[in-house]
Amino acid sequence: MKGKLTFLGTGTSQGVPMPVCSCHVCQSPDKKDKRLRSSVLLNIQEFTYCIDSGPDFRYQMLREQVRHLNAILYTHEHRDHIAGLDDVRAFNYIHEQAMPLYAPEEVVAALHQSYSYIFKGNYPGIPKVTVHEIDESPFVIDGFTFTPIPVWHHAMRVFGYRIGDLAYITDAKTIPESSRALIRGIPTLIINCLHESHHISHFNLEEALAFIDDIKPQQTYLTHISHLFGTHDEISAKLPNGVKPAFDGLSVEFNS
C-alpha cells in the first residue's frame, strides 16, 4: 500500500538560516533554503507517525496541519531530535490518550533525564506518554513493520528506519555492512549530508555519494544540510542523477 513521507525539517542542529549568520545561504530568499531541524512525517492509510520531535516540533505540526499523531519514533538522544517532546500535550488533550514513543534504551534514558517531570511528576497538564523500548530487531506499529538501521554518529548509536521500500537515515558517519545489507537496492533512500568538508560525526558529500554508490537506490534525497553546503540550487548542481537535496515540506511516496 502507498505511503507518503513529508520532510518536516532538513537542517542541522542550528537550522538554516543560522542566528547571527550573514552568509548568502542564510540570507537567501528562496523558501527551499529555510531549513528547520531534521524530522519527517509518515502517512500510511489513516495512520500518521513522526520520526523525532526536535525543537521545531510544534511549528512543524502546525505547518503540516497534523490533526492526529499515532506515534513518535526516535533516532537518537541529541537535543535537536528530542527537544520538542513537551508539545505532545496538545495531542494528549484533543485525543484523550497518551502518546506512544518508540526509542532505543539510550534515548529512553535521555528522555527520563531531560523530562523528569513527565515520568516522576503527577502535575496536571504534563505530557502523557507511553514508552516502548526497542532494540535492533524489527517491530510492528498498527500492523506496519519498522526495521531499525543502526549507524554511528561518531561514537553514538543512531537508529535509521526502513519502512517498506523507503529508508530514512540521519546523523550517520559510519554505517556497518550489517546495516547496509538491510537496505541495499532499496527504491528510496534518505541520508544525511552535512556539507563538502570533513566532519567528525556526519557524512560529507564525498562520503554520502560513496554510500549511495554502494547501496544503489533508485532515488536518494539528502537531508540534515548545513548552510555551509550552499543554497538548494547550488547543491542541486553538484549532485549526480538520482540524487536530490531534500527541502522542508517536500513529500515523496513509497510502498509500505
C-alpha positions as CSV (number, residue, x, y, z in Angstrom):
1,M,0.0,0.0,0.0
2,K,1.1,3.6,-0.7
3,G,2.6,5.8,2.0
4,K,3.8,9.4,2.0
5,L,6.8,10.8,3.7
6,T,7.0,14.6,4.3
7,F,10.2,16.3,5.3
8,L,9.3,18.4,8.4
9,G,12.9,19.7,8.6
10,T,16.1,19.2,6.6
11,G,18.5,21.3,8.5
12,T,21.3,20.8,11.1
13,S,21.1,21.3,14.8
14,Q,21.1,25.1,14.4
15,G,18.8,25.2,11.4
16,V,19.1,27.4,8.3
17,P,19.2,30.3,8.5
18,M,21.5,30.2,11.5
19,P,21.2,33.0,14.0
20,V,23.7,35.9,13.5
21,C,25.0,34.5,10.2
22,S,25.1,36.8,7.2
23,C,26.2,34.3,4.6
24,H,24.4,34.2,1.2
25,V,22.7,30.9,2.2
26,C,21.3,32.3,5.5
27,Q,20.2,35.4,3.7
28,S,18.6,33.6,0.7
29,P,15.0,34.5,-0.1
30,D,14.4,31.0,-1.5
31,K,12.0,29.1,0.8
32,K,13.9,25.9,0.0
33,D,16.8,27.4,1.9
34,K,14.8,27.7,5.1
35,R,15.6,24.5,6.9
36,L,14.1,23.5,10.3
37,R,15.7,20.8,12.4
38,S,15.6,17.4,10.8
39,S,12.5,15.3,11.1
40,V,10.0,13.5,8.9
41,L,6.3,12.7,8.9
42,L,4.9,9.4,7.7
43,N,1.3,8.9,6.5
44,I,0.2,5.4,5.8
45,Q,-3.6,4.9,5.3
46,E,-5.2,6.7,8.2
47,F,-2.1,6.4,10.4
48,T,0.4,9.2,11.0
49,Y,3.9,8.8,12.5
50,C,6.7,11.3,13.2
51,I,10.4,10.4,13.4
52,D,12.0,12.7,16.0
53,S,10.4,15.6,17.8
54,G,13.1,18.4,17.8
55,P,12.8,22.0,19.0
56,D,10.7,22.9,15.9
57,F,8.1,20.1,16.5
58,R,5.3,22.5,17.4
59,Y,5.7,24.6,14.3
60,Q,6.2,21.6,12.1
61,M,2.9,20.1,13.3
62,L,1.1,23.4,12.7
63,R,2.6,23.9,9.3
64,E,1.6,20.4,8.1
65,Q,-1.8,20.7,9.8
66,V,-1.3,17.4,11.6
67,R,-4.6,16.6,13.4
68,H,-3.7,13.2,14.7
69,L,-0.4,11.5,15.5
70,N,-0.3,7.8,16.2
71,A,3.3,7.6,17.5
72,I,6.8,9.2,17.6
73,L,9.9,7.2,16.7
74,Y,13.3,8.4,17.9
75,T,16.7,8.1,16.1
76,H,18.9,9.3,19.0
77,E,19.1,11.5,22.1
78,H,20.6,14.7,20.8
79,R,18.5,17.8,21.7
80,D,17.8,18.7,18.0
81,H,15.9,15.4,17.9
82,I,14.1,15.3,21.2
83,A,13.6,18.8,22.4
84,G,10.0,19.2,21.3
85,L,8.5,16.4,23.3
86,D,6.6,18.6,25.7
87,D,4.4,19.7,22.8
88,V,2.7,16.4,22.6
89,R,0.4,17.8,25.2
90,A,-1.9,19.2,22.5
91,F,-2.4,15.7,21.1
92,N,-3.0,14.3,24.6
93,Y,-5.7,16.9,25.3
94,I,-7.6,16.6,22.0
95,H,-7.4,12.8,21.7
96,E,-7.5,12.0,25.4
97,Q,-4.7,9.4,25.2
98,A,-1.0,9.1,25.9
99,M,1.4,9.5,23.0
100,P,3.3,6.2,22.2
101,L,7.0,6.7,21.9
102,Y,9.4,4.1,20.3
103,A,13.0,4.5,21.2
104,P,16.2,2.6,21.9
105,E,17.4,2.4,25.5
106,E,19.8,5.3,25.3
107,V,17.0,7.6,24.1
108,V,14.7,6.4,26.8
109,A,17.3,7.2,29.4
110,A,17.8,10.7,27.9
111,L,14.1,11.4,27.9
112,H,13.8,10.4,31.6
113,Q,16.7,12.8,32.4
114,S,15.5,15.7,30.2
115,Y,11.8,15.3,31.0
116,S,11.9,14.0,34.6
117,Y,8.7,15.9,35.3
118,I,6.9,13.7,32.8
119,F,8.0,10.5,34.4
120,K,8.2,11.4,38.1
121,G,5.5,14.0,38.5
122,N,1.8,14.0,38.5
123,Y,1.2,17.7,37.9
124,P,-2.0,18.4,35.9
125,G,-1.2,19.3,32.2
126,I,2.1,17.5,31.9
127,P,2.6,15.4,28.7
128,K,1.3,11.9,28.8
129,V,3.5,9.3,27.0
130,T,3.7,5.5,26.8
131,V,7.3,4.4,26.2
132,H,8.1,1.3,24.1
133,E,11.8,0.5,24.3
134,I,13.1,-1.0,21.1
135,D,16.3,-2.8,20.1
136,E,17.8,-3.5,16.7
137,S,15.0,-6.0,15.8
138,P,12.1,-5.1,13.5
139,F,8.9,-4.1,15.4
140,V,5.3,-3.5,14.4
141,I,3.1,-0.5,14.9
142,D,-0.6,-0.7,13.8
143,G,0.3,-3.6,11.5
144,F,3.3,-1.9,9.8
145,T,6.8,-3.1,10.2
146,F,9.6,-0.7,11.1
147,T,13.2,-2.0,10.7
148,P,15.9,-0.2,12.7
149,I,19.1,0.5,10.8
150,P,21.9,1.0,13.3
151,V,24.5,3.6,12.3
152,W,27.2,5.5,14.2
153,H,27.2,9.3,14.8
154,H,30.9,9.4,15.9
155,A,30.6,7.2,19.0
156,M,26.9,7.4,19.4
157,R,24.5,4.8,18.1
158,V,21.7,6.2,15.9
159,F,18.7,4.3,14.5
160,G,17.7,4.9,10.9
161,Y,14.4,3.2,9.9
162,R,13.3,1.2,6.9
163,I,9.5,1.3,6.2
164,G,8.6,-0.8,3.2
165,D,10.7,0.4,0.2
166,L,12.0,3.5,1.9
167,A,14.9,4.1,4.3
168,Y,15.5,7.2,6.4
169,I,18.9,7.7,8.0
170,T,20.1,10.8,9.8
171,D,23.2,11.8,11.7
172,A,25.4,9.0,10.3
173,K,29.1,8.9,9.9
174,T,29.8,5.2,9.9
175,I,27.4,2.5,8.6
176,P,28.4,-1.1,9.1
177,E,27.9,-3.8,6.5
178,S,25.1,-5.4,8.5
179,S,23.1,-2.2,8.3
180,R,23.9,-1.7,4.6
181,A,22.6,-5.2,3.9
182,L,19.2,-4.1,5.2
183,I,18.7,-1.5,2.6
184,R,20.9,-2.4,-0.4
185,G,19.0,-1.8,-3.7
186,I,16.1,0.0,-1.9
187,P,14.0,2.2,-4.1
188,T,14.1,5.4,-2.0
189,L,17.0,6.4,0.3
190,I,17.1,9.4,2.6
191,I,20.6,10.1,4.0
192,N,22.3,12.9,5.9
193,C,24.9,15.0,4.1
194,L,26.2,18.0,6.1
195,H,28.4,19.7,3.6
196,E,31.5,19.1,1.5
197,S,34.2,19.3,4.2
198,H,35.2,16.6,6.6
199,H,33.1,16.3,9.8
200,I,33.7,14.1,12.8
201,S,30.2,12.8,13.1
202,H,28.3,13.3,9.8
203,F,28.7,12.3,6.2
204,N,30.1,14.9,3.9
205,L,29.2,14.9,0.2
206,E,32.0,12.6,-0.8
207,E,31.1,10.0,1.9
208,A,27.4,10.3,1.1
209,L,27.9,9.7,-2.6
210,A,30.2,6.7,-1.9
211,F,27.5,5.2,0.4
212,I,24.8,5.8,-2.3
213,D,27.0,4.1,-4.9
214,D,27.3,1.1,-2.6
215,I,23.6,0.9,-1.8
216,K,22.4,1.7,-5.3
217,P,18.9,3.1,-4.6
218,Q,16.7,4.3,-7.4
219,Q,16.3,7.7,-5.8
220,T,18.2,9.4,-3.0
221,Y,17.3,12.6,-1.0
222,L,19.9,14.4,1.1
223,T,18.9,15.8,4.5
224,H,20.5,17.3,7.6
225,I,22.0,20.0,5.4
226,S,24.3,22.8,6.7
227,H,24.3,26.4,5.5
228,L,28.0,25.7,4.6
229,F,26.8,23.4,1.8
230,G,25.3,26.2,-0.3
231,T,21.8,27.1,-1.5
232,H,19.4,24.5,-2.7
233,D,20.2,25.4,-6.3
234,E,23.9,25.3,-5.7
235,I,23.7,21.9,-4.0
236,S,21.5,20.5,-6.8
237,A,24.1,21.5,-9.4
238,K,26.7,19.4,-7.6
239,L,24.7,16.2,-7.5
240,P,24.6,13.3,-10.0
241,N,21.4,11.9,-11.5
242,G,19.2,10.2,-8.9
243,V,20.3,12.3,-6.0
244,K,18.5,15.4,-4.9
245,P,18.7,17.7,-1.9
246,A,15.5,17.5,0.2
247,F,13.8,20.6,1.4
248,D,11.2,21.4,4.1
249,G,7.7,20.5,3.0
250,L,8.8,18.1,0.2
251,S,6.7,14.9,0.0
252,V,7.7,11.6,-1.5
253,E,5.5,8.5,-2.0
254,F,6.7,5.0,-1.1
255,N,5.3,1.4,-0.8
256,S,4.8,0.4,2.8
